[in-house]
């Protein structure tokens, strides 16, 4: 305490006085010693010199004594910073290279980190977002399937680990009565939903519990965006009504702008309990999920145990077909980051490796500079600079440079981030929210300092080895070129080559995968195929007959368009992903155990679709007009499902598929055909077992009308729009795209990841090339005189080339071996991102190795050329 | 027994010993830095060799703790020098430190060269 106080005083007032005082005191000390020496009979000079020797290092003593009064070296730090800045001005081109290298490395890292932070790490914008848990049900085969309303009610009531719970269910409703019919995206939510997500009403109120019960008057809440766009931003909208799917809902509130839930943009929120509350059976599944807010201190495991116990109890008190169902619970942050986590982590590691290369380059540049400064350092040591002091100064200088690089990197990151958001796939949650916020700034600052320390330590190790006498005597620019420094720089080159190889290998794999995915056989012919996604408003098309009639008429009128060859219907087109899966069993086969009932996707097509899309029929027949409603129910399965059950797809024909499996209700369908697999989940995803209903027997109001045209499919978009609107202007077109776009969209994430990894691979190659060039060039410079002598005594230039080339080749070889090992180990991690090739592709390793050798050779060629063209006369004269 | 320690080499100060020794050297009368170093060397029969690089910082630390004070005075031979003297606080510290060091030295002795 006392020391701190006196230090503060010391820092404030008598610093200058102290300096003078100390030097006076030491001078007096010397005088005393001198006079004693004189008394002993020494000569004047001798007495003075002897006293000087006996006293020791005057400057350092004074500095040490003064430091007792100082705060932890704040002043010296400032001084070092000033000195570092002066150093930058003195060597502008050197500093520019270092700063740009660091800016690239830190900028790329900061940009990717801000994405990682926003998508994976940032707390959700809800109060206590870190305690929000995503809830679903689980079976032996599937995790996180929908919850039934009755189970949810029990969970909500008895879930002691939860503070609150809210269920939600996405739905699409047609808004009519306000201009053209439009399809709106809506959420059905329980009344607690807004409290859980912390939403605030901009107008009106939120659902009360009484709005959320069966029989309550229909009410709705509009989002701010919907209010602006669809309701004209009317400030008196509360109390008015909107017609959704033919039902009139009273608007009771408008949400604050900016409130969003998951990645889905929404128009209206409706009370979920009003409809679902009427549910009577514990196995009535829709697509409802729930959010739970954990009590403070409750763990996820506790919560899951809690809910599982409820499920076990219900299995006894209210037995049914789903007694084996358990609860699924995962943190909302994790659920939202699923699927993109690995990609982002791979990108983050890749960009981290790029930063390491940048760091190695800077370290190697700094070593060159510090060897060039060996004389200066030697002088500093000679006049009394302590080793610690010297280290501090060198480190501060590097950190100053790193800080400037970091600041520039931050600018670069801001710019890159805007690019990333523009080119990034739309379906990455919260990507658009990525900004350079505080945690990101801290990351950038921390990485700058870390890089400064890491790169700065290299010359520091070197500086400690400076041999005073030689450094002072030599005075040549190459003074202090130690074997040690060269070895260290060679190690840096090896590491750079290794990292570059790893990045080249990884980006090569991804590029190869992208090409493979783009060329993957989708199982149908997507060219010249246009897809119109429709959703018939249920109020106008209540009966199956009306739906059949509408689609029949539309198909007919579209077929009449010139250039349209044929029209088919499918519920869920290839590339649209999972539009529903369910259990099934084969009646002719042994009944599977309850836990072994297989799952399959299901889809609906009309009799034309397979022909229109050119999906190959493998066995049996297509749907046809004889498959009428009320007739024997039939299905067509895909090859994957057939092969899963039978050795030969033909054996499937005539057998019966029971929808829902042996333990759930469902119809029994006769298998009449087997078709080829199509890329349902995406071009780069594995095909899944699928069975197709006949649209004629099981129509759906939401279908995709596909048109086979005889030209560029996009040209028929206008006629498609015209025909849809001509038939019924209250039917909204949900989307209108070519089948190629549907498929291409499935590769968005892959393209994004490949583009970025490719960029990082390229950046790594560039930086590594600069690094290799720098090190070899220096190696040659340091040996110029030796080379000149060798040439003078008769060595051939090819001997010199072999000698220098061997040195370069050895470094590259070490690096490549090291990198190959690293890539081999890391490839396990890439497996989930790779498609169409194995992650441990020897061919890719060979290609990456060749590329790295080519880059290294290119970078080495200039120094090697310099080595063989050393001017003998000049060099020997200089010596 | 082979000699591990070279008796011609001066002893190094253990951490914290120099401060106590300085306090002790000022117990009798105020003294200047050179005087203190000579006192310590003579009293230790030249076992301790006082390095100015350590002495001056130590003096500064003692000043900071207000255990000693300094003042410019004329030396007996007419030269100006900075004299240090103990403060009352320093005197107390010396007593405390001295008894602690004596205990420490005895304990070390008992362990290193036990007398049976």
Interface residues (C-beta under 8 A of the other chain):
Chain A: X2 X3 X6 X7 X21 X22 X24 X25 X26 X28 X29 X31 X32 X33 X35 X55 X56 X57 X60 X61 X62 X64 X65 X66 X67 X68 X69
Chain B: X32 X33 X34 X51 X52 X53 X56 X57 X59 X60 X61 X64 X65 X66 X75 X77 X79 X80 X81 X82
